[in-house]
Amino acid sequence: MEGVSVRKIKKICVFCGANSGKDVAFVNAAFHLREVLGKRKIDLVYGGGKLGLMGCVSTAVAQHERQVLGIIPSAFTVNNLVGETCGKEIKVATMQERLVMMMELSDAFIALPGGFGTLEELFQMISWAQLSIHNKPIGVLNINGFFNGLLSFVDHAVKQEFITPRARKI
């Protein structure tokens, strides 16, 4: 984020898919993220469960002896829809409550490849930063160009003056 001073990140929130995707590089990147978080002694906040990339990141971080916190809507725990959360789990009533808690408990946000849920979480954090609800770093891990189309769309929205150049730098 533009103008953010250097700060110690203790907990990072990772947004990513409940599927692994078809490119093995996505899973490899999730495991590499574990190494980075472990070496920097950064704990993980995520959406809970153990499916797909979310499961790869959470189990790998836990194996690196870092704290893992899954924040999961109660509806997802019915019939074990997303698998058991690795680490501590907080159940919330709604998706909105989940996002608020993720924002409050994290020092930064990063998105790995994922679907609509990942995009919704990413854009919610970007919107809240634009509105000065938080001033935390936000990034995407653009594995094999996964986010290229999305970034091109954002650039197009800037050219069409729906997103300001300043907001584009969030």
N, C-alpha and C positions, 0 to 999 in steps of 0.2 A: 504494500500500500504506500502511496506517495506520502512522504513526510513522516513516516513512522521511524522513530528512533530505534537504535539497537536495544533489544531487550532480551532477557533470558526467557526462553520458552520452556516451561515445565510440563505443560500438557497440550497436546495437539489433537484436534478433532479431525478425523479422517472420514470423508464421504466417499463411498465406493459401492460397487454393485453387489447385489446378492447372488449374482452369477459370476462365473470366472471369465466369461468372454471366450472368443475362439482363438485369440492370439496368446500363446504361452508367455509372451513377454509381459502381459498384464500380471500374471501370477508371479513371475520372477521379480517384477518391480515391487509387488506387495511384500515379498520376502526381503528384498533389498532395503525397503523402507524400515523393516524391523532392525536391520543392522545399524542404520543411521540413527533411529530413535534410541536404540540401546547404547550406542557409543556416546550419544549426547545426553543420555539419562533423561529422556523425555517420555512421559507417560501418555497413554492413549485414551481418548474419549471417542466413542463411535456409536452407531445405531443399534448395537446388540446383535445377538445371534452368531451363527457360525457358518453361514452359507456363503459361497462364492468368494469374491475378493475380501469381503468383510471378515469372513472366517480366516482367510489366509493371513491378513494383517493382524487380527486379534490374537490368534494362537501363536503366531510367530513372535509378537511383542511379549506375550506372557512367558514364552520360553526364554526370552532374553532377560527375564526377571524384572520387567517394568510393570507398573500398575496398569490394569486395563479396566475401563469403566464403560459398560454398555448401557445406553439409555433407550428403553424400548416401550412402545405403546402396549398397554395390556392386551389389546386385541391380537397382537402378534404372538402372544404367549399361549393363546388358545390352540389346542392340538399341536403345540410345539412347532408352529408354522415356520419359524426361522432357525430352529435348532437352539441348543443351550448356549447362553452367553459365556464367553471365556472371561473369567475375572468377576468383578463385582457388577451387579445388575441393579439398575433403578427402573422400576415400572412407573409409567406416567399414563395419564388418561388419553391424551391426544397427540397427534403429530406436532401441532403447534407448541404444546408444552415441552415436547422432546427437543425441538429446535431451540427454544428459549434456554432450556437447561444446558444444552450443548454449548451454546454461546457463552453462558455465564461461567461454565466450568473449564473453558478452554482458553489458551493464550494465543492460538493461531488455528487456521483451517487449511486443509489441503484436500483436493478432490483427485481421486484416481478414476479410471474409466468406470462407467456405470450407466444406468438408464434414467428414467424420468425422476425417480426419487433422489438420485445423486444430483441431478441438475437442479431440482427444486431446492435442495439443501444449499447447494452452492450459490444459486441466485438469491436465496433468502439472506444469506450472510452478506453478499455483495450489496443488496438493497439496504440492509440495516447499516452497513458501513457508509453508504451514500447518505443515509439519513442521520448519520452521527450517533446511532444507537450503540455502536462499538467502534473501536479504532484498532482492530487486530489484523495482523497479516492474513491474507487469503491467497492461495495459489492453486494451480492445477499441475499435476504430474502428467505431462503430455506424452504419454508412452506411444511410440510409433505413430505420432501425429493424430492420436485419437480425438483430441479436442480442436484440431485445425479448422474443421467446418464451423464449429461453435465460435471460435475466435474470429473467423472471417465474418460471421454473422454480426458479432458485436462491432467489428470495425465498420461494417455496412450501416449499422444503426447509428454509429457516430457520424458517418458521412451524411446520413439522412437527418441528422440533428435530433434524434430521439435519445441519445446518450451523449453526455458532454465529454469532451476530451479528458477533462479532469476525472470524471467518474470512470472512464475507460482504464485509468491507471490504478484503480483499486485492486 
